[in-house]
Amino acid sequence: MMTASRVVLLVSISLLSGCATMPAAPSVLALPGSGTSLEQFYTDDTACRQWAVQRTQETAQGAPADQAYGAGVPQRWYDMAYLQCMYAKGNRIPWVQTGSPLPPPTASPPSSSSPPAGAEPPPAPAP
């Protein structure tokens, strides 16, 4: 039978081990949006860091208890939440290009249902 102090100890260790893997900062780059002051960018950055911590904790708590994930997974969760927040606030994410036209489509290969011009027709099927 476990005593109350052992239960408290086990719960404390579980909680502390979960906190040890929480990312401290984003490992991705966000830049101020057009017309965004540096002060506003810092305000957005602070708010998005807090939101990313909250989302990462929620995601980790919602994961199955027996799910094992590597140490880098919480950092990816944090980074994605941070980038989504910063982008939603109008800041720039270096690899997201907005307003850029898509490249022109490449020529599609000719349809195989008709032979190329000047080619002999296929032989007729045997009766």
PLY file of the C-alpha trace (Angstrom):
ply
format ascii 1.0
element vertex 127
property float x
property float y
property float z
element edge 126
property int vertex1
property int vertex2
end_header
0.00 0.00 0.00
1.37 3.40 -0.98
1.47 6.10 1.60
0.24 9.59 0.84
3.79 10.96 0.80
4.81 8.45 -1.89
1.83 9.41 -4.03
2.71 13.10 -3.68
6.32 12.34 -4.54
5.37 10.37 -7.66
2.95 13.05 -8.84
5.58 15.76 -8.24
8.20 13.85 -10.21
5.74 13.31 -13.05
4.88 16.99 -13.19
8.49 18.11 -13.00
9.57 15.71 -15.71
6.86 17.12 -17.96
8.05 20.67 -17.33
11.66 19.79 -18.04
10.94 19.23 -21.72
8.91 22.42 -22.21
10.65 24.66 -24.76
11.95 27.96 -23.44
11.86 29.88 -26.72
11.03 29.42 -30.39
13.72 27.92 -32.58
12.25 29.56 -35.69
12.43 33.06 -37.11
9.58 35.55 -37.32
10.03 39.07 -38.66
7.95 42.22 -38.16
5.21 42.67 -40.72
5.09 45.63 -43.08
4.30 48.75 -41.11
4.71 46.97 -37.75
6.77 48.91 -35.21
9.45 47.18 -33.21
7.45 47.77 -30.03
4.38 46.09 -31.55
6.53 43.20 -32.75
7.87 42.68 -29.22
4.33 42.79 -27.84
3.22 40.19 -30.43
6.29 38.06 -29.69
5.57 38.02 -25.95
1.90 37.15 -26.46
2.71 34.43 -28.99
5.35 32.85 -26.75
2.77 32.61 -23.96
0.17 31.19 -26.34
2.68 28.65 -27.71
3.47 27.44 -24.17
-0.24 27.03 -23.45
-0.90 25.14 -26.71
2.14 22.90 -26.21
1.02 22.01 -22.69
-2.51 21.26 -23.93
-1.18 19.09 -26.74
1.14 17.18 -24.40
-1.66 16.62 -21.88
-4.00 15.40 -24.61
-1.50 12.84 -25.89
-2.07 9.23 -24.83
-0.23 8.38 -21.63
1.64 5.50 -23.25
2.73 7.57 -26.25
6.47 8.03 -26.37
7.74 10.97 -28.36
11.24 12.29 -28.74
12.60 15.34 -27.00
12.24 17.45 -30.15
8.50 16.94 -30.53
7.40 19.51 -27.92
9.73 22.03 -29.56
8.03 21.43 -32.92
4.60 21.86 -31.30
5.79 25.08 -29.68
7.33 26.41 -32.92
4.20 25.70 -34.95
1.94 27.40 -32.41
4.31 30.37 -32.21
4.49 30.75 -36.00
0.71 30.47 -36.39
0.21 33.18 -33.79
2.84 35.52 -35.23
1.49 35.06 -38.75
-2.08 35.69 -37.58
-0.93 38.97 -36.02
0.46 40.14 -39.37
4.12 39.35 -38.85
6.22 37.70 -41.53
7.44 34.12 -41.56
10.47 33.93 -43.88
9.44 30.90 -45.94
5.78 31.91 -46.32
5.42 34.10 -49.39
2.17 35.97 -49.82
1.06 37.65 -52.99
3.55 35.79 -55.14
2.10 34.33 -58.30
2.28 30.59 -58.76
4.72 29.39 -61.39
3.14 28.63 -64.76
1.99 25.05 -65.21
4.32 22.75 -67.06
3.22 21.28 -70.37
1.36 18.06 -69.85
2.49 14.99 -71.78
0.43 14.15 -74.85
-2.53 11.88 -74.35
-1.80 8.24 -75.09
-5.25 7.74 -76.67
-4.22 9.24 -80.01
-0.98 8.40 -81.89
1.46 11.22 -82.67
1.06 12.94 -86.04
2.54 10.89 -88.88
2.71 7.65 -86.90
1.29 4.47 -88.32
-1.89 3.25 -86.65
-1.58 0.17 -84.41
-2.31 -3.19 -85.99
-5.90 -4.39 -85.85
-6.66 -7.06 -83.23
-6.67 -10.63 -84.49
-10.15 -12.19 -84.99
0 1
1 2
2 3
3 4
4 5
5 6
6 7
7 8
8 9
9 10
10 11
11 12
12 13
13 14
14 15
15 16
16 17
17 18
18 19
19 20
20 21
21 22
22 23
23 24
24 25
25 26
26 27
27 28
28 29
29 30
30 31
31 32
32 33
33 34
34 35
35 36
36 37
37 38
38 39
39 40
40 41
41 42
42 43
43 44
44 45
45 46
46 47
47 48
48 49
49 50
50 51
51 52
52 53
53 54
54 55
55 56
56 57
57 58
58 59
59 60
60 61
61 62
62 63
63 64
64 65
65 66
66 67
67 68
68 69
69 70
70 71
71 72
72 73
73 74
74 75
75 76
76 77
77 78
78 79
79 80
80 81
81 82
82 83
83 84
84 85
85 86
86 87
87 88
88 89
89 90
90 91
91 92
92 93
93 94
94 95
95 96
96 97
97 98
98 99
99 100
100 101
101 102
102 103
103 104
104 105
105 106
106 107
107 108
108 109
109 110
110 111
111 112
112 113
113 114
114 115
115 116
116 117
117 118
118 119
119 120
120 121
121 122
122 123
123 124
124 125
125 126
